[in-house]
Amino acid sequence: MKLADFQYAPELSLAEHATLYRVQRLRSRPGTVAIGPLRVPPRGLLVGRFDLVDGEVAYFAESPETALYETLARREALTLPMEALRIRALLALGTARPIKLLDLRPHAHAYPVLQSLRFEVTQGIATQARDAGYEGIAYRSAQQFNADCYAIFDGALPALKLIDKKRLVEPGTGALHRALLTTIRGSQIPLVP
């Protein structure tokens, strides 16, 4: 699939001071790339929907709940292990400048591949988008109906500044983050020790 296959490819400009959400581990894994407050997988792993062969990509959501659905409460998940929650935090990041995105959201219905597990197709689209001057892609969540997500390419990642970072499970008290509670209720995925 090529960008030219889309009847139209609208541009979306994430405004300066827009807020994006992301769930990430508290401690980096070996090989993780640090870009400001972000910890992203190294380039070339090609395990994410819009990953690039030769650049890092970080994934974000429009809301805390969508970020949690995308990372932990996925459709195929049968349980939410407490240990997986204890080692993660929810980040809120603000854009320090506008970010130019290819907006694929209007195409989600016509091209189900945009929400499928056929990542080689969407990764090819990401490469073409970056080569066309886009700094990322806006797309519909495959995990939460009608929710928006963003894949931001490495060149724009330094433009994201940390606003807030909260653990999903508060050490000592074991209290769960409010967005996590909402996600657990909505997903009906049981917590396990």
C-alpha positions as CSV (number, residue, x, y, z in Angstrom):
1,M,0.0,0.0,0.0
2,K,1.2,3.5,-0.9
3,L,0.3,7.0,0.2
4,A,-1.0,7.5,-3.3
5,D,-3.6,4.8,-2.7
6,F,-5.4,7.1,-0.3
7,Q,-7.9,9.3,-2.1
8,Y,-6.8,12.1,0.2
9,A,-4.1,12.3,2.8
10,P,-5.0,15.2,5.1
11,E,-2.4,16.9,7.3
12,L,-3.0,17.3,11.0
13,S,-1.0,19.8,12.9
14,L,-0.8,19.0,16.6
15,A,-0.9,22.5,18.1
16,E,1.7,23.8,20.5
17,H,0.8,22.8,24.1
18,A,-1.3,19.8,23.0
19,T,-1.3,17.1,25.6
20,L,-0.5,13.4,24.8
21,Y,-0.4,10.4,27.0
22,R,1.8,7.4,27.1
23,V,2.4,4.4,29.4
24,Q,6.0,3.3,29.8
25,R,8.2,1.3,32.1
26,L,9.7,3.0,35.1
27,R,13.1,1.4,34.4
28,S,14.6,1.1,30.9
29,R,15.3,-2.2,29.3
30,P,18.7,-2.8,27.8
31,G,19.0,-1.1,24.4
32,T,16.2,1.4,25.2
33,V,16.7,4.8,23.7
34,A,16.2,7.9,25.9
35,I,14.8,11.0,24.3
36,G,14.1,13.5,27.0
37,P,11.6,11.8,29.4
38,L,10.7,9.2,26.8
39,R,12.1,5.7,26.7
40,V,11.6,4.1,23.3
41,P,12.7,0.8,21.7
42,P,15.7,1.1,19.4
43,R,15.2,1.6,15.7
44,G,14.7,-1.3,13.4
45,L,12.9,-3.7,15.8
46,L,9.7,-3.3,13.7
47,V,7.3,-4.5,16.4
48,G,4.9,-1.5,16.4
49,R,2.3,-0.5,13.9
50,F,4.1,2.5,12.4
51,D,7.8,1.6,13.3
52,L,10.6,2.7,11.1
53,V,13.6,0.7,10.0
54,D,15.9,3.7,10.5
55,G,14.4,5.8,13.2
56,E,12.8,5.6,16.6
57,V,9.0,5.9,17.0
58,A,7.0,6.6,20.1
59,Y,3.3,6.0,20.5
60,F,0.8,8.2,22.3
61,A,-2.9,8.5,22.9
62,E,-5.4,11.3,23.2
63,S,-6.4,10.3,26.8
64,P,-4.9,8.4,29.7
65,E,-7.5,5.6,29.3
66,T,-6.7,5.1,25.6
67,A,-3.0,4.9,26.5
68,L,-3.8,2.2,29.0
69,Y,-6.0,0.3,26.5
70,E,-3.3,0.4,23.9
71,T,-0.5,-0.9,26.2
72,L,-2.1,-3.1,28.8
73,A,-5.8,-3.7,28.4
74,R,-5.6,-4.9,24.8
75,R,-8.4,-7.0,23.3
76,E,-6.3,-10.1,23.5
77,A,-5.4,-9.7,27.1
78,L,-7.0,-12.2,29.5
79,T,-5.6,-10.7,32.8
80,L,-3.8,-7.7,34.1
81,P,-0.9,-8.8,36.3
82,M,-0.2,-6.5,39.2
83,E,3.5,-6.9,38.6
84,A,3.1,-5.4,35.1
85,L,1.2,-2.5,36.5
86,R,3.7,-1.8,39.4
87,I,6.6,-1.3,36.9
88,R,4.8,1.3,34.7
89,A,3.9,4.9,34.8
90,L,1.5,7.1,32.9
91,L,3.1,10.1,31.3
92,A,1.4,13.3,30.2
93,L,3.5,15.2,27.6
94,G,3.0,18.6,26.0
95,T,4.1,19.7,22.6
96,A,6.6,22.5,22.7
97,R,5.8,23.4,19.0
98,P,3.3,22.3,16.3
99,I,3.9,18.8,15.0
100,K,2.9,17.9,11.4
101,L,1.2,14.6,11.1
102,L,-0.3,12.5,8.4
103,D,-4.0,12.0,9.4
104,L,-5.0,8.4,8.6
105,R,-8.1,8.6,11.0
106,P,-10.6,9.2,8.1
107,H,-9.4,6.0,6.4
108,A,-9.8,3.6,9.3
109,H,-13.2,2.3,8.0
110,A,-12.1,2.0,4.3
111,Y,-8.8,0.4,5.1
112,P,-9.1,-2.1,8.0
113,V,-5.3,-2.8,7.5
114,L,-4.7,0.4,9.4
115,Q,-6.0,-1.4,12.5
116,S,-4.8,-4.9,11.7
117,L,-1.8,-6.9,12.8
118,R,-0.3,-6.7,9.3
119,F,2.3,-4.2,10.5
120,E,4.6,-4.5,7.4
121,V,1.9,-2.6,5.5
122,T,1.5,0.2,8.0
123,Q,5.3,0.4,8.6
124,G,5.7,1.0,4.9
125,I,3.1,3.8,5.1
126,A,5.1,5.3,8.0
127,T,8.3,5.3,6.0
128,Q,6.6,7.0,3.0
129,A,5.0,9.6,5.4
130,R,8.3,10.4,7.0
131,D,9.9,10.7,3.5
132,A,7.1,13.1,2.5
133,G,7.9,15.4,5.4
134,Y,5.5,14.3,8.0
135,E,6.7,14.0,11.6
136,G,4.3,11.3,12.6
137,I,0.9,9.7,12.0
138,A,-2.5,10.2,13.6
139,Y,-4.6,7.0,13.6
140,R,-7.6,5.4,15.2
141,S,-7.1,3.0,18.2
142,A,-7.6,-0.6,17.5
143,Q,-8.3,-1.1,21.2
144,Q,-10.8,1.6,22.1
145,F,-13.6,2.6,19.8
146,N,-13.3,6.0,18.2
147,A,-10.2,7.0,20.1
148,D,-7.2,8.7,18.6
149,C,-3.6,7.7,18.8
150,Y,-0.3,9.2,17.5
151,A,2.9,7.7,16.3
152,I,5.6,10.4,16.5
153,F,8.8,10.0,14.6
154,D,12.2,10.6,16.2
155,G,12.8,14.0,14.7
156,A,9.8,15.5,16.6
157,L,10.2,13.6,19.9
158,P,12.5,16.3,21.4
159,A,9.5,18.7,21.0
160,L,7.6,16.7,23.7
161,K,8.0,18.0,27.3
162,L,7.0,16.1,30.4
163,I,4.0,17.6,32.2
164,D,3.3,14.8,34.6
165,K,4.4,11.3,35.5
166,K,2.4,9.1,37.8
167,R,2.9,5.5,38.7
168,L,0.1,3.1,37.9
169,V,0.4,1.6,41.4
170,E,1.4,3.8,44.2
171,P,4.3,2.2,46.2
172,G,3.4,1.6,49.8
173,T,-0.3,2.0,49.6
174,G,-1.0,0.0,46.5
175,A,-3.5,2.5,45.3
176,L,-4.3,2.3,41.6
177,H,-4.2,5.3,39.3
178,R,-7.8,6.6,38.6
179,A,-7.4,6.2,34.8
180,L,-6.3,2.6,35.4
181,L,-9.5,1.9,37.5
182,T,-11.6,3.3,34.7
183,T,-9.8,1.1,32.2
184,I,-10.2,-2.0,34.3
185,R,-13.9,-1.4,34.7
186,G,-14.3,-0.7,31.0
187,S,-12.2,-3.7,29.8
188,Q,-13.5,-6.2,32.3
189,I,-10.0,-7.7,32.5
190,P,-9.4,-9.2,35.9
191,L,-6.4,-8.1,38.0
192,V,-4.1,-11.0,39.1
193,P,-1.3,-11.0,41.6
